[in-house]
């Protein structure tokens, strides 16, 4: 994909929407939101829709598995805490 200003603008708007949504849901803190916008913008501008989809899949799946069975993980963590 060739870099263009219109692609960069579309990527910026799309990444702003995704990052602000994740921030409001508590999935990202302020620093993570800024980093997500920058990384997402670079990935979309130079990689296109395919690579942005891969990045979004990684973000969604990592958040899912972080929160998956949270109660069981907390009880195990208490057992192994020093």
Buried (B, 14 or more C-beta within 10 A) or exposed (E): EEEEEEBBEBBBEBBBEBBBEBBEEEBBEEEEBEEBBEBBBBBBBBBBEEBBEEBBEEBEEEBEEEEEEEEEEEEEEEEEEE
